Amino acid sequence: MGKKVVPNLLLLNNAIFQTEKKRPGLTESSYKSFIADKISGLNFKELRKDVEIFLEDKNELKLLDRDLILSMLSG
């Protein structure tokens, strides 16, 4: 996100519709707040526990940090 990369909004909106059965109508100016809301609701302790078995380098778990991800999203 730091390089001003914008996601494929059509694909993102369609994926959200498939999983949540609602059309968020995300735009270039609204997708970050939508993602931030979703991230804020995650249990990162459980998330790290679920992901840990798939990582060769367990040090990478420190990247699964709510504040870090939110700061990258807003940057």
C-alpha distances in whole Angstrom, upper triangle without the diagonal:
4,5,5,5,7,9,13,14,18,17,15,18,20,19,19,23,24,23,24,26,25,23,20,20,16,15,12,13,14,12,9,13,14,12,13,16,16,15,17,20,20,22,21,24,25,21,22,25,25,22,24,27,24,23,25,24,24,22,19,20,19,15,16,16,15,15,12,10,11,10,7,6,8,7
4,6,7,10,12,16,17,21,21,19,21,24,23,23,26,28,27,28,30,28,26,23,23,19,18,14,15,16,15,12,15,17,15,15,19,19,17,19,22,22,24,22,26,27,24,24,27,27,24,26,29,26,25,26,24,25,23,20,21,19,16,17,17,17,15,13,11,12,10,7,8,8,6
4,5,9,12,15,17,20,20,19,21,24,23,24,27,28,28,29,31,29,27,24,23,20,18,14,15,17,16,14,17,19,17,18,21,22,20,22,25,25,27,25,29,30,26,26,30,29,26,28,30,28,26,28,26,27,25,22,23,22,19,20,20,20,19,16,15,15,14,10,11,11,9
4,6,10,13,14,18,18,17,19,22,22,22,25,26,26,27,29,27,24,21,20,16,14,11,12,14,13,12,15,17,16,16,20,20,20,22,25,25,27,26,29,30,27,27,31,30,28,30,32,29,28,30,29,29,27,24,25,24,20,21,21,20,19,17,15,15,14,11,10,11,9
4,6,10,11,15,15,14,16,19,18,19,22,23,24,24,26,25,22,20,18,15,13,10,12,14,12,11,15,16,14,16,19,19,19,21,24,24,26,25,28,29,25,26,29,28,26,28,30,27,26,28,27,28,27,23,24,24,20,21,21,20,20,18,15,15,15,12,11,12,11
4,7,8,11,12,11,13,16,16,16,19,21,21,22,23,21,19,16,15,11,10,7,10,11,9,10,13,14,13,15,18,18,18,20,23,23,26,25,29,29,25,26,30,28,26,29,31,28,28,30,29,30,29,25,26,25,21,21,22,21,21,19,16,16,16,13,11,13,13
4,6,9,8,7,10,12,12,13,16,17,18,19,20,19,16,15,13,10,10,8,11,12,9,10,14,13,12,14,17,16,16,20,21,21,24,23,27,27,23,25,28,26,24,27,28,26,26,28,28,28,28,24,24,25,21,20,21,20,21,19,16,16,17,15,12,14,15
4,6,5,6,9,10,11,12,14,16,17,18,19,18,15,14,13,10,10,10,13,13,11,13,16,15,14,17,19,18,19,22,23,23,26,26,29,29,25,27,30,27,26,29,30,27,28,30,30,31,30,27,27,28,24,23,25,23,24,23,19,20,21,18,16,18,19
4,5,5,6,8,10,10,12,14,15,16,16,15,12,11,9,7,7,8,11,10,8,11,14,12,12,16,17,16,18,21,22,22,26,26,29,29,25,28,30,28,27,30,31,29,29,32,32,32,32,28,28,29,25,24,25,23,24,23,20,19,21,19,16,17,19
4,5,5,6,9,10,11,12,14,15,15,14,11,11,9,9,9,11,14,13,11,15,17,15,15,19,19,18,20,23,24,24,28,28,31,30,27,29,32,29,28,32,33,30,31,34,34,35,35,31,31,31,28,27,28,26,27,27,23,23,25,22,19,21,23
4,6,5,6,9,10,11,12,14,14,14,12,12,11,10,12,13,16,15,12,15,17,15,14,18,19,17,19,22,22,22,26,26,29,28,24,27,29,26,25,28,29,26,28,30,31,32,32,28,28,29,26,24,26,24,26,25,21,22,24,21,19,21,23
4,5,5,6,9,10,11,12,13,12,10,9,10,8,10,11,14,12,9,12,14,11,11,14,15,14,15,19,19,19,22,23,26,25,22,24,26,24,23,26,28,25,26,29,30,30,30,26,26,26,23,21,23,21,23,22,18,18,21,19,16,18,20
4,6,5,6,9,10,10,11,9,7,6,6,6,9,12,14,12,9,13,14,11,12,15,15,14,17,19,19,20,24,24,28,26,24,26,29,26,25,29,30,28,29,33,33,33,33,29,29,29,26,24,25,23,25,25,21,20,23,21,18,20,22
4,5,5,6,9,10,10,9,8,9,9,10,13,15,17,15,13,16,17,14,15,18,18,16,19,22,21,22,25,26,29,27,24,27,29,26,26,29,30,28,29,33,33,33,34,30,30,31,28,26,27,25,27,27,23,23,26,24,21,23,25
4,5,5,6,9,9,10,9,10,12,11,14,16,18,16,13,16,17,14,13,17,17,14,16,19,19,19,22,22,25,24,21,24,25,22,22,26,26,24,26,29,30,30,31,27,26,28,25,22,24,22,25,25,21,21,24,22,19,22,24
4,5,5,6,7,7,7,7,10,10,13,15,17,14,11,14,14,11,11,14,14,11,14,17,16,16,20,21,24,22,20,23,25,22,22,26,27,25,27,30,31,30,31,27,26,27,24,22,23,21,23,23,20,20,23,21,18,21,23
4,6,5,5,5,5,8,10,11,14,17,19,16,14,17,17,13,14,18,17,15,18,20,19,19,23,24,27,25,23,26,28,25,25,29,30,28,30,33,34,34,34,31,30,31,28,26,27,24,27,27,23,23,26,25,22,24,27
4,6,6,8,9,11,13,14,18,20,22,19,17,19,20,16,16,20,19,16,19,21,20,20,23,24,27,24,22,25,26,23,24,27,28,26,28,32,33,32,33,30,29,31,28,25,27,25,28,28,24,24,28,26,23,26,29
4,6,8,10,12,14,15,18,21,22,19,16,18,18,15,14,17,16,13,16,18,16,16,19,21,23,21,19,22,23,20,21,25,25,24,26,30,31,30,31,28,26,28,25,23,24,22,25,26,22,22,26,25,22,25,27
4,5,8,9,13,14,17,20,21,17,15,18,17,13,14,16,14,12,15,17,15,16,19,21,24,21,20,24,25,22,23,27,28,26,29,32,33,32,33,29,28,29,27,24,24,22,25,26,22,22,26,25,22,24,27
4,7,9,12,14,18,21,22,19,17,20,19,15,17,19,17,16,19,21,19,20,23,25,27,25,24,27,28,25,26,30,31,30,32,35,36,35,36,33,31,33,30,27,28,26,28,29,26,25,29,28,25,27,30
4,6,9,11,15,18,19,16,15,18,17,13,15,18,16,15,18,20,18,20,23,25,28,26,25,28,29,27,28,31,33,31,33,37,37,36,37,33,32,33,30,27,28,25,27,28,25,24,27,27,23,25,28
4,6,8,12,15,16,13,12,16,15,12,14,17,16,15,19,20,19,21,25,26,29,28,26,29,31,29,29,32,34,32,34,37,38,37,37,34,32,33,30,28,28,25,27,28,24,23,26,25,22,23,26
4,5,9,12,13,10,9,12,12,9,11,14,13,13,16,17,17,19,23,24,28,27,24,28,30,28,28,31,33,31,33,36,36,35,35,32,30,31,28,25,25,23,24,25,21,20,23,22,19,20,23
4,6,10,11,9,9,13,13,10,13,16,15,15,18,20,20,22,26,27,31,30,27,30,32,30,30,34,35,33,34,38,38,37,37,33,32,32,29,27,27,25,26,26,23,21,24,23,19,20,22
4,7,8,6,5,9,10,8,10,13,13,13,16,18,19,20,24,25,28,28,25,28,30,29,28,31,33,31,32,35,35,34,34,30,29,29,26,25,24,22,23,23,19,18,20,19,15,16,19
4,5,5,6,9,10,10,12,14,15,16,18,20,21,23,26,27,31,30,27,30,33,31,30,33,35,33,33,36,36,35,35,31,31,30,27,26,26,23,23,23,20,18,20,19,15,15,17
4,6,6,8,10,11,12,14,16,17,18,20,22,23,27,27,30,30,27,29,32,31,30,33,35,32,32,35,34,34,33,30,29,29,25,25,24,22,22,21,18,17,18,16,13,13,15
4,6,7,8,10,12,13,14,16,17,19,21,23,26,26,30,30,28,30,33,32,30,33,36,34,34,36,35,35,34,30,30,29,26,25,24,21,21,21,18,16,17,16,12,12,14
4,6,6,7,9,10,11,13,15,16,18,20,23,24,27,28,25,27,30,29,28,31,34,32,32,35,34,34,32,29,28,28,24,23,22,19,20,20,17,15,16,16,12,12,15
4,6,5,6,9,10,11,12,14,16,17,21,21,25,25,22,24,27,26,25,28,30,28,29,32,31,30,29,26,25,25,22,20,20,17,18,18,15,13,15,14,10,11,14
4,5,5,6,9,10,10,12,14,16,19,19,23,23,20,22,26,25,23,26,29,27,27,30,29,28,27,24,23,22,19,18,17,14,14,14,11,9,11,10,7,7,10
4,5,5,6,9,10,10,13,15,18,19,22,23,21,23,26,25,24,27,30,29,29,32,31,30,28,25,24,23,20,19,17,14,14,15,13,10,12,13,9,9,12
4,5,5,6,9,10,11,13,17,18,21,21,19,22,25,23,23,26,29,27,28,31,30,29,28,25,24,23,21,19,18,15,16,17,14,12,14,14,11,12,15
4,5,5,6,9,10,11,15,15,19,19,16,18,21,20,20,23,25,24,24,27,27,25,25,21,20,20,17,15,15,12,13,14,10,9,12,12,8,10,14
4,5,5,6,9,10,14,14,17,18,16,18,21,21,20,23,26,25,24,28,26,25,24,21,19,19,16,14,13,9,10,12,9,6,10,10,8,9,12
4,6,5,7,9,13,14,17,18,16,19,21,21,21,24,27,26,26,30,29,27,26,23,21,21,19,16,15,11,12,14,12,10,13,14,11,12,16
4,5,5,7,11,12,15,15,13,16,19,18,18,21,23,23,23,27,26,25,24,21,19,19,17,14,14,11,13,15,12,11,14,15,12,14,17
4,5,5,9,9,13,13,11,13,16,16,16,18,21,20,21,24,23,21,21,18,16,16,14,11,10,7,10,11,8,8,11,12,10,12,15
4,6,8,9,13,14,12,15,17,17,18,20,23,23,23,26,25,23,22,20,17,17,15,12,11,7,9,12,10,8,12,14,12,13,16
4,7,9,12,12,11,14,16,16,17,20,23,23,23,27,26,24,24,21,18,18,17,14,13,10,12,15,13,12,16,17,15,17,20
4,6,9,9,8,11,13,12,13,16,19,19,20,23,23,20,20,18,15,15,14,11,10,8,12,14,12,12,16,16,15,17,20
4,6,6,6,9,10,11,12,14,17,18,19,22,21,18,19,17,14,14,14,11,10,9,13,14,13,14,17,18,18,20,23
4,5,5,6,8,10,10,12,15,16,16,19,18,15,15,14,10,11,11,7,7,7,10,12,11,13,15,16,16,19,21
4,5,5,6,9,10,11,14,15,15,19,17,14,15,14,10,11,12,9,9,10,13,14,14,16,18,19,20,22,24
4,5,5,6,9,10,12,14,15,18,18,15,16,15,12,13,14,11,12,12,16,17,16,18,21,21,21,24,26
4,5,5,6,9,11,12,13,16,16,14,15,13,10,12,11,8,10,11,14,14,13,15,18,18,18,21,23
4,5,5,6,9,10,10,13,13,10,11,10,6,9,9,7,9,11,14,14,13,16,18,18,19,22,23
4,6,5,8,10,11,14,14,11,13,12,9,12,13,10,12,14,18,18,17,20,22,22,23,26,27
4,6,7,8,10,14,15,12,15,13,11,14,14,11,14,15,19,19,17,20,23,22,22,26,27
4,6,6,7,11,11,10,12,10,8,11,11,9,13,15,18,17,16,19,21,20,21,24,25
4,5,5,8,9,7,10,9,7,11,12,10,13,16,19,18,17,21,22,22,23,26,27
4,6,8,10,9,12,12,10,14,15,14,17,20,23,21,21,24,26,25,26,29,30
4,7,9,9,12,11,10,14,14,13,17,19,22,21,20,23,25,23,24,28,28
4,5,6,9,7,8,12,12,12,15,18,21,19,18,22,23,22,23,26,26
4,6,9,9,10,13,14,15,18,21,23,21,21,25,25,24,26,29,28
4,5,6,8,11,11,13,16,19,21,19,19,23,23,22,24,27,26
4,5,6,8,10,11,14,17,19,17,18,21,22,21,23,26,26
4,5,6,8,10,12,16,17,15,16,20,20,19,21,24,23
4,5,6,8,10,14,15,13,13,17,17,16,18,21,21
4,5,5,8,12,14,12,12,16,17,16,18,21,21
4,5,6,10,11,9,11,14,14,14,17,19,19
4,5,9,10,7,8,11,12,11,13,16,16
4,7,9,8,7,11,12,12,13,16,17
4,6,5,6,9,10,11,12,14,15
4,6,5,6,9,10,11,12,14
4,6,5,6,9,10,11,12
4,6,5,6,9,10,11
4,5,5,6,9,10
4,5,5,6,9
4,5,5,6
4,5,5
4,6
4
